[in-house]
Amino acid sequence: MKIKSSVIEKYSQLCMKSYLSCDSFEEVKYKIKKCVTLGQVVKVEGSTKHIQYYYNRFIVENGEVIDLYQDKNTYIEVSERVKAAYDRLEGKVVV
């Protein structure tokens, strides 16, 4: 999955605590991919999907994350168990 650099920049501003906990850009990209994979599709416009993860809404077009913004009117929670299962499937050890 491709992620535009502008999305990483927005993630650093909107999700500062999560961003600052990362040791590399690869880890930031992993977290964004995880959000998109585990989030819920809340809107589809042609080839563009809006995927909500907590308050964050990722816009994905043709397999590329092209934008990110927050929607404080919608909240999609993902359980810690589901997130941990995703990390195990991806071979990521989280301590």
MDTraj code that builds the backbone (N, CA, C; nanometers):
import mdtraj as md
import numpy as np

residues = "MET LYS ILE LYS SER SER VAL ILE GLU LYS TYR SER GLN LEU CYS MET LYS SER TYR LEU SER CYS ASP SER PHE GLU GLU VAL LYS TYR LYS ILE LYS LYS CYS VAL THR LEU GLY GLN VAL VAL LYS VAL GLU GLY SER THR LYS HIS ILE GLN TYR TYR TYR ASN ARG PHE ILE VAL GLU ASN GLY GLU VAL ILE ASP LEU TYR GLN ASP LYS ASN THR TYR ILE GLU VAL SER GLU ARG VAL LYS ALA ALA TYR ASP ARG LEU GLU GLY LYS VAL VAL VAL".split()
xyz = np.array([
    [0.0842, -0.1179, 0.0000],
    [0.0000, 0.0000, 0.0000],
    [0.0886, 0.1240, 0.0000],
    [0.0627, 0.2123, -0.0940],
    [0.1377, 0.3375, -0.1002],
    [0.0732, 0.4403, -0.0077],
    [0.1569, 0.5273, 0.0460],
    [0.1097, 0.6338, 0.1345],
    [0.1776, 0.7632, 0.0912],
    [0.0971, 0.8634, 0.0563],
    [0.1540, 0.9928, 0.0164],
    [0.2258, 1.0573, 0.1345],
    [0.3322, 1.1301, 0.1047],
    [0.4090, 1.1959, 0.2109],
    [0.3248, 1.3000, 0.2845],
    [0.2278, 1.3599, 0.2161],
    [0.1405, 1.4573, 0.2818],
    [0.0557, 1.3907, 0.3906],
    [0.0228, 1.2634, 0.3723],
    [-0.0541, 1.1897, 0.4730],
    [0.0326, 1.1664, 0.5974],
    [0.1592, 1.1350, 0.5758],
    [0.2502, 1.1157, 0.6893],
    [0.2654, 1.2466, 0.7667],
    [0.2740, 1.3565, 0.6944],
    [0.2830, 1.4881, 0.7585],
    [0.1570, 1.5177, 0.8412],
    [0.0402, 1.4910, 0.7851],
    [-0.0849, 1.5132, 0.8585],
    [-0.0947, 1.4196, 0.9788],
    [-0.0495, 1.2958, 0.9630],
    [-0.0503, 1.2004, 1.0739],
    [0.0363, 1.2523, 1.1885],
    [0.1488, 1.3132, 1.1545],
    [0.2382, 1.3672, 1.2580],
    [0.1712, 1.4798, 1.3366],
    [0.0773, 1.5497, 1.2742],
    [0.0074, 1.6588, 1.3412],
    [-0.1179, 1.6113, 1.4139],
    [-0.1961, 1.5242, 1.3480],
    [-0.3233, 1.4803, 1.4050],
    [-0.3071, 1.3686, 1.5073],
    [-0.2005, 1.2907, 1.4948],
    [-0.1772, 1.1761, 1.5830],
    [-0.0372, 1.1887, 1.6425],
    [-0.0116, 1.3012, 1.7038],
    [0.1240, 1.3347, 1.7477],
    [0.1816, 1.2332, 1.8455],
    [0.1022, 1.1877, 1.9414],
    [0.1525, 1.0929, 2.0410],
    [0.1963, 0.9628, 1.9733],
    [0.1141, 0.9134, 1.8831],
    [0.1472, 0.7904, 1.8109],
    [0.2692, 0.8114, 1.7218],
    [0.2730, 0.9248, 1.6539],
    [0.3853, 0.9559, 1.5640],
    [0.5172, 0.9637, 1.6407],
    [0.5154, 1.0307, 1.7543],
    [0.6380, 1.0481, 1.8327],
    [0.6870, 0.9173, 1.8952],
    [0.5979, 0.8193, 1.9085],
    [0.6398, 0.6907, 1.9643],
    [0.7111, 0.6024, 1.8613],
    [0.7098, 0.6454, 1.7353],
    [0.7722, 0.5663, 1.6287],
    [0.9221, 0.5958, 1.6193],
    [0.9983, 0.4910, 1.5913],
    [1.1434, 0.5046, 1.5773],
    [1.1866, 0.5311, 1.4336],
    [1.0961, 0.5105, 1.3378],
    [1.1325, 0.5282, 1.1967],
    [1.0083, 0.5612, 1.1142],
    [1.0320, 0.6060, 0.9904],
    [0.9211, 0.6314, 0.8986],
    [0.8522, 0.5012, 0.8608],
    [0.9267, 0.3919, 0.8586],
    [0.8664, 0.2615, 0.8280],
    [0.7636, 0.2246, 0.9341],
    [0.7931, 0.2578, 1.0592],
    [0.6981, 0.2299, 1.1670],
    [0.5744, 0.3185, 1.1539],
    [0.5918, 0.4431, 1.1132],
    [0.4782, 0.5327, 1.0903],
    [0.3924, 0.4767, 0.9770],
    [0.4566, 0.4343, 0.8687],
    [0.3827, 0.3761, 0.7562],
    [0.3079, 0.2502, 0.7995],
    [0.3698, 0.1702, 0.8837],
    [0.3051, 0.0501, 0.9357],
    [0.1782, 0.0876, 1.0122],
    [0.1874, 0.1890, 1.0970],
    [0.0716, 0.2306, 1.1762],
    [-0.0412, 0.2827, 1.0870],
    [-0.0058, 0.3580, 0.9833],
    [-0.1081, 0.4090, 0.8907],
    [-0.1736, 0.2925, 0.8169],
    [-0.0936, 0.1982, 0.7710],
    [-0.1470, 0.0800, 0.7022],
    [-0.2409, 0.0030, 0.7951],
    [-0.2028, -0.0082, 0.9213],
    [-0.2848, -0.0773, 1.0206],
    [-0.4193, -0.0057, 1.0390],
    [-0.4159, 0.1258, 1.0457],
    [-0.5396, 0.2045, 1.0592],
    [-0.6326, 0.1801, 0.9408],
    [-0.5753, 0.1827, 0.8212],
    [-0.6550, 0.1651, 0.6998],
    [-0.7109, 0.0228, 0.6932],
    [-0.6311, -0.0744, 0.7303],
    [-0.6740, -0.2144, 0.7231],
    [-0.7824, -0.2449, 0.8259],
    [-0.7672, -0.1941, 0.9468],
    [-0.8608, -0.2263, 1.0542],
    [-0.9791, -0.1305, 1.0631],
    [-0.9693, -0.0177, 0.9966],
    [-1.0773, 0.0803, 1.0002],
    [-1.1999, 0.0337, 0.9226],
    [-1.3041, 0.1124, 0.9331],
    [-1.4311, 0.0790, 0.8683],
    [-1.4560, 0.1734, 0.7513],
    [-1.4942, 0.1164, 0.6376],
    [-1.5289, 0.1978, 0.5215],
    [-1.6614, 0.2666, 0.5525],
    [-1.6599, 0.4003, 0.5512],
    [-1.7806, 0.4754, 0.5845],
    [-1.8392, 0.5486, 0.4639],
    [-1.7625, 0.5526, 0.3544],
    [-1.8104, 0.6232, 0.2359],
    [-1.7323, 0.5738, 0.1148],
    [-1.8023, 0.5550, 0.0039],
    [-1.7380, 0.5153, -0.1215],
    [-1.7848, 0.6101, -0.2301],
    [-1.6885, 0.6679, -0.3013],
    [-1.7169, 0.7573, -0.4137],
    [-1.6339, 0.7101, -0.5324],
    [-1.6926, 0.6302, -0.6189],
    [-1.6177, 0.5758, -0.7316],
    [-1.5067, 0.4851, -0.6831],
    [-1.3827, 0.5193, -0.7159],
    [-1.2681, 0.4377, -0.6723],
    [-1.2072, 0.4894, -0.5415],
    [-1.2734, 0.5850, -0.4788],
    [-1.2229, 0.6445, -0.3550],
    [-1.3025, 0.5931, -0.2354],
    [-1.2301, 0.5468, -0.1333],
    [-1.2930, 0.4994, -0.0098],
    [-1.2515, 0.5900, 0.1056],
    [-1.3451, 0.6195, 0.1922],
    [-1.3178, 0.6914, 0.3166],
    [-1.3217, 0.5870, 0.4274],
    [-1.2091, 0.5705, 0.4965],
    [-1.1975, 0.4677, 0.6005],
    [-1.1757, 0.5348, 0.7351],
    [-1.2677, 0.5077, 0.8267],
    [-1.2635, 0.5693, 0.9595],
    [-1.1962, 0.4756, 1.0584],
    [-1.1029, 0.5298, 1.1375],
    [-1.0336, 0.4586, 1.2439],
    [-1.0282, 0.5539, 1.3622],
    [-1.1062, 0.5241, 1.4651],
    [-1.1300, 0.6182, 1.5745],
    [-1.1824, 0.7482, 1.5138],
    [-1.1212, 0.8635, 1.5373],
    [-1.1675, 0.9882, 1.4770],
    [-1.0990, 1.0179, 1.3438],
    [-1.0021, 0.9378, 1.3079],
    [-0.9242, 0.9645, 1.1871],
    [-0.9907, 0.9045, 1.0639],
    [-0.9980, 0.9828, 0.9577],
    [-1.0553, 0.9355, 0.8332],
    [-0.9484, 0.9402, 0.7245],
    [-0.9190, 0.8231, 0.6721],
    [-0.8199, 0.8076, 0.5663],
    [-0.8921, 0.7968, 0.4330],
    [-0.8420, 0.8663, 0.3325],
    [-0.8983, 0.8566, 0.1989],
    [-0.8032, 0.7729, 0.1149],
    [-0.8573, 0.6643, 0.0615],
    [-0.7781, 0.5681, -0.0156],
    [-0.8339, 0.5624, -0.1573],
    [-0.7432, 0.5762, -0.2533],
    [-0.7824, 0.5703, -0.3940],
    [-0.6871, 0.4772, -0.4680],
    [-0.7426, 0.3736, -0.5278],
    [-0.6631, 0.2755, -0.6034],
    [-0.5455, 0.2209, -0.5230],
    [-0.5696, 0.1879, -0.3974],
    [-0.4664, 0.1273, -0.3140],
    [-0.3637, 0.2239, -0.2573],
    [-0.3848, 0.3544, -0.2735],
    [-0.2927, 0.4547, -0.2197],
    [-0.3663, 0.5442, -0.1210],
    [-0.3060, 0.5652, -0.0042],
    [-0.3633, 0.6561, 0.0950],
    [-0.3271, 0.7973, 0.0505],
    [-0.4293, 0.8758, 0.0131],
    [-0.4026, 1.0065, -0.0469],
    [-0.4324, 1.1242, 0.0453],
    [-0.5088, 1.0993, 0.1531],
    [-0.5405, 1.2103, 0.2426],
    [-0.5832, 1.1562, 0.3783],
    [-0.5801, 1.2450, 0.4762],
    [-0.6179, 1.2133, 0.6135],
    [-0.6763, 1.3378, 0.6765],
    [-0.7870, 1.3202, 0.7455],
    [-0.8429, 1.4288, 0.8258],
    [-0.9182, 1.3669, 0.9420],
    [-0.9618, 1.4494, 1.0357],
    [-1.0366, 1.3984, 1.1500],
    [-1.1827, 1.4362, 1.1369],
    [-1.2677, 1.3410, 1.1730],
    [-1.4117, 1.3612, 1.1764],
    [-1.4566, 1.3358, 1.3199],
    [-1.4761, 1.4421, 1.3941],
    [-1.5117, 1.4304, 1.5361],
    [-1.6576, 1.3884, 1.5569],
    [-1.7355, 1.3812, 1.4477],
    [-1.8755, 1.3390, 1.4581],
    [-1.8907, 1.1871, 1.4480],
    [-1.7864, 1.1193, 1.4026],
    [-1.7908, 0.9743, 1.3861],
    [-1.6736, 0.9139, 1.4623],
    [-1.7024, 0.8039, 1.5331],
    [-1.5995, 0.7374, 1.6119],
    [-1.6099, 0.5879, 1.5874],
    [-1.5050, 0.5300, 1.5331],
    [-1.4997, 0.3862, 1.5088],
    [-1.3894, 0.3288, 1.5967],
    [-1.4287, 0.2515, 1.6965],
    [-1.3313, 0.1936, 1.7891],
    [-1.2865, 0.0566, 1.7395],
    [-1.1597, 0.0273, 1.7608],
    [-1.1027, -0.1028, 1.7268],
    [-1.0429, -0.1592, 1.8552],
    [-1.0826, -0.2811, 1.8894],
    [-1.0392, -0.3385, 2.0174],
    [-0.8892, -0.3677, 2.0175],
    [-0.8336, -0.3667, 2.1354],
    [-0.6917, -0.3980, 2.1517],
    [-0.6622, -0.5399, 2.1045],
    [-0.7576, -0.6305, 2.1244],
    [-0.7413, -0.7688, 2.0808],
    [-0.7272, -0.7775, 1.9287],
    [-0.8077, -0.7023, 1.8565],
    [-0.8010, -0.7019, 1.7097],
    [-0.6694, -0.6413, 1.6639],
    [-0.6272, -0.5326, 1.7278],
    [-0.5000, -0.4695, 1.6899],
    [-0.3822, -0.5628, 1.7167],
    [-0.3861, -0.6337, 1.8288],
    [-0.2790, -0.7280, 1.8622],
    [-0.2767, -0.8447, 1.7626],
    [-0.3941, -0.8912, 1.7224],
    [-0.4018, -1.0002, 1.6246],
    [-0.3431, -0.9551, 1.4908],
    [-0.3711, -0.8327, 1.4519],
    [-0.3141, -0.7780, 1.3275],
    [-0.1612, -0.7739, 1.3364],
    [-0.1110, -0.7277, 1.4488],
    [0.0347, -0.7214, 1.4672],
    [0.0973, -0.8603, 1.4575],
    [0.0321, -0.9595, 1.5157],
    [0.0836, -1.0967, 1.5070],
    [0.0817, -1.1465, 1.3636],
    [-0.0258, -1.1194, 1.2906],
    [-0.0344, -1.1621, 1.1502],
    [0.0738, -1.0971, 1.0648],
    [0.1077, -0.9738, 1.0952],
    [0.2090, -0.9014, 1.0200],
    [0.3500, -0.9327, 1.0694],
    [0.3601, -1.0144, 1.1746],
    [0.4911, -1.0522, 1.2271],
    [0.5577, -0.9425, 1.3089],
    [0.4769, -0.8489, 1.3582],
    [0.5302, -0.7379, 1.4369],
    [0.5140, -0.7706, 1.5843],
    [0.6222, -0.7637, 1.6569],
    [0.6180, -0.7884, 1.8010],
    [0.6045, -0.6540, 1.8701],
    [0.4989, -0.6393, 1.9469],
    [0.4745, -0.5139, 2.0172],
    [0.4907, -0.5383, 2.1654],
    [0.5725, -0.4539, 2.2290],
    [0.5946, -0.4662, 2.3731],
    [0.5358, -0.3492, 2.4450],
])
top = md.Topology()
chain = top.add_chain()
for i, resn in enumerate(residues, 1):
    res = top.add_residue(resn, chain, resSeq=i)
    for name in ("N", "CA", "C"):
        top.add_atom(name, md.element.get_by_symbol(name[0]), res)
traj = md.Trajectory(xyz[None], top)
